[in-house]
Amino acid sequence: MQHQVPQFIDIEDKIFGPLTAKQFFYILGGAAILFIMYVYLQLWLVIILGAPVAAFAGSLAFLKINGQPFIKILGSAIDYASSARLYLWKKSPPRGKTLGVFGDSTPSVEERERATTPKLTQSKLQDLSWSLDIQKNIKR
C-alpha cells in the first residue's frame, strides 16, 4: 500500500489570489484601520498617520528578514527588550604605571604569564556549575 508524501510543507497555501490567509488578514486589518481613520480624521492627518500604519501592515504581510517573517522578528525583539538580562564583566587593573619585579614600568614575562593563566580554585566545579546556570538563565 503506497501513500503520497506531502511536498513543500513549509510553503503556505495561497487562498485569496496571490495572498496567503495571514497576508490577507494583515492587509485587511491595516485597511480597516486606515478606513476608520479616514472616516473620523481630516485628510491631511490621515495621510500623516496612515503612512506608518500602511507600512506596518505591509511589513507584517510581506517582509521577511533572513527568511523569517516580520511578525516573528518583532515578537523576538519585544521578548528581548522586556526580558531581564544579567551583565557580567571582569574588573581590569587601573591604567597607570605598573611596577615589575625590579621596579621598572613594564611587567616581566613571568608576570604576564601569571596574569593570563587561569587561576585554579578549590571550588572549580562550583564555579563551572554557576557559569552554566547563568548561561541557561540568559538564554531564556
C-alpha positions in Angstrom: 0.0 0.0 0.0 1.5 3.3 -1.1 0.9 6.7 0.4 1.7 10.0 -1.1 4.2 12.1 0.9 3.3 15.8 1.1 5.8 18.0 -0.6 6.5 21.7 0.0 5.1 21.6 3.6 7.0 24.8 4.5 5.1 26.9 1.9 1.7 28.3 2.9 -1.3 27.8 0.6 -2.4 30.8 -1.5 -6.1 31.2 -0.5 -7.0 34.8 -1.6 -5.5 35.2 -5.0 -1.7 35.6 -4.7 -2.0 36.1 -0.9 -2.0 33.6 1.9 -4.6 33.8 4.7 -2.2 35.6 7.1 -1.2 38.1 4.4 -4.8 38.8 3.6 -5.8 39.4 7.2 -2.8 41.7 7.9 -3.7 43.8 4.8 -7.4 43.7 5.7 -6.6 44.9 9.3 -4.4 47.7 8.0 -7.1 48.8 5.5 -9.7 48.7 8.2 -7.6 51.0 10.5 -7.0 53.3 7.6 -10.7 53.4 6.8 -11.6 54.2 10.4 -9.0 57.0 10.4 -10.4 58.3 7.1 -13.9 58.5 8.5 -13.1 60.2 11.7 -10.0 62.4 10.9 -9.2 65.1 8.4 -7.4 64.0 5.2 -4.0 65.6 6.0 -4.0 63.8 9.4 -5.0 60.5 7.7 -2.1 60.8 5.3 0.4 61.6 8.1 -0.8 58.9 10.5 -1.8 56.4 7.8 1.6 56.1 6.2 3.2 54.3 9.2 0.1 52.1 9.6 0.1 51.1 6.0 3.9 50.4 6.1 3.5 48.3 9.3 0.6 46.3 7.7 2.7 45.8 4.6 5.7 44.7 6.6 3.6 42.2 8.6 2.2 40.8 5.3 5.3 40.7 3.0 8.6 41.5 4.8 11.0 38.6 5.6 14.3 39.2 7.3 16.8 36.3 6.9 14.0 34.0 5.8 11.9 34.8 9.0 8.6 36.6 8.8 8.5 40.1 10.3 6.0 39.1 13.0 8.4 36.6 14.3 11.3 39.1 14.3 9.0 41.7 16.0 8.0 39.2 18.7 11.6 38.2 19.4 12.6 41.9 19.6 9.8 42.6 22.1 10.7 39.5 24.1 14.3 40.5 24.2 13.5 44.1 25.2 11.2 43.0 28.0 13.3 40.2 29.5 15.8 40.5 32.3 19.5 40.4 31.5 22.5 39.7 33.6 25.7 41.6 32.8 29.0 40.2 33.9 32.4 41.8 33.5 35.9 41.4 34.7 37.4 44.3 36.6 40.6 45.4 34.9 43.6 46.9 36.7 43.7 50.7 36.7 45.6 52.3 33.8 48.8 53.7 35.1 52.3 52.6 35.9 52.6 49.1 37.0 55.8 48.2 38.7 57.5 45.0 37.7 59.8 42.8 39.8 62.8 45.1 39.5 60.8 48.4 39.8 60.6 49.1 36.1 57.3 50.1 34.5 56.9 47.1 32.2 55.8 43.8 33.6 58.1 40.8 33.2 57.3 37.7 31.1 56.6 35.7 34.2 54.1 38.4 35.5 52.4 38.4 32.1 52.1 34.6 32.1 50.7 34.7 35.6 48.1 37.3 34.6 47.0 35.3 31.6 46.9 31.8 33.0 43.6 30.8 34.7 43.7 30.6 38.4 42.8 27.2 39.9 40.4 27.5 42.8 39.2 25.0 45.4 35.7 25.1 44.1 36.3 24.9 40.3 33.3 22.6 40.0 31.0 25.1 41.7 32.4 27.9 39.5 31.6 25.8 36.4 28.1 25.0 37.7 27.4 28.7 38.4 28.6 29.8 35.0 26.4 27.1 33.3 23.4 28.2 35.4 24.0 31.8 34.3 24.2 30.8 30.6 20.9 28.8 31.0 19.2 31.9 32.5 20.5 34.2 29.8 19.1 32.0 27.0 15.5 32.1 28.5 
